[in-house]
Amino acid sequence: MGKASRNKLERMGRTVSVTHEPEEPQNWPHGHVGVELTDPDEDECIEVTIHGVRHYLHSTTARELSNMLVTKIDEWNGTAEKAGFHGV
């Protein structure tokens, strides 16, 4: 299955949101991100909040997100270290 472009999603009536880091840290890290287990009556079991936007995920989706983030952070660390900076 192909990926839908942003414009196609917008034409279909789906809202696409973009967030960026705030200019100044706000209660780091809790003001930026949060992860909780959902209530038993929710279909999804993980709640992820990023910059005030709540996302409800199945555990398999949350695991894949975690795996993808670790991969990209490792990639970023390699780039940063080559430039003489510390990784995270």
N, C-alpha and C positions, 0 to 999 in steps of 0.2 A: 504494500500500500504506500502510495506517495505522500509526501508532506503537503499540506495546504499552505499556500502563501498567506502572508498577513492580509493582503488586500482581498484575497478570496474569502478568508474568514470574516473580514469586515462586511463584504457584500452579502454573506450568508446571515448577517445580523448578529454575529458573535462578537462580543467585546474583547478586544485585546488590550491588556493593561501592561504598562511598563513602569517599573520602579527603579530608582537609583539610590545609592547610599546617601544619607543626609550629609549636608556640608559639615556639621559638627556631630560627633558621636552622641547618641541619646541613650543613656543608661546601658552602656555596653556590657555584655552582648544582648541582654534581655530586651532592650528597646529596639533591637534589630531583628532578632530571630527567636523563635520559641518552638518547642516540640512537646506535645502532650498526647496521652492516650485519650481516645474519645469515650463518651458515655456508651454503655452497652446498647442503647437504642439506635445508635448511628450505624449505617451500613459499612462505613469505613472505620478503621481502627486507630489511625494516626492523624493528629491534627498538627500541621506545620504552619506557623505564622511567620511571614517575612514582611517587614516594614508595614505591619498592621493589616496585611491581607492574609486571610485564613484560607488554608487549603486542606481538604479532607482526602486522605489517601488510604488505599488498601496497603497492607503490610508489604506485599510484593512490590508495589510501586515505590513505596518508601525505601525499600532495600535497594532497588535499582537506582533511585535518585542518589542514595548514599554512595553506591559503587561508582556512579558517574562523577560525582563530586570529588571523591578521593582520587580518581584517575586524573581529572583536570587539575586538581591542586598539586599532585605530583608533577604533572607536566609544567605547571606554572613555576614550581620550585626549581626545576631544572633550568628554566629560562632566567629566573631571578639569580640563581647561583652563578650562571655563566656571565651575568652582568655584574657580579661582585656583591650582590645583596644576599641577605639571609632568606631562606624559605620560611614557610609557616608550618 
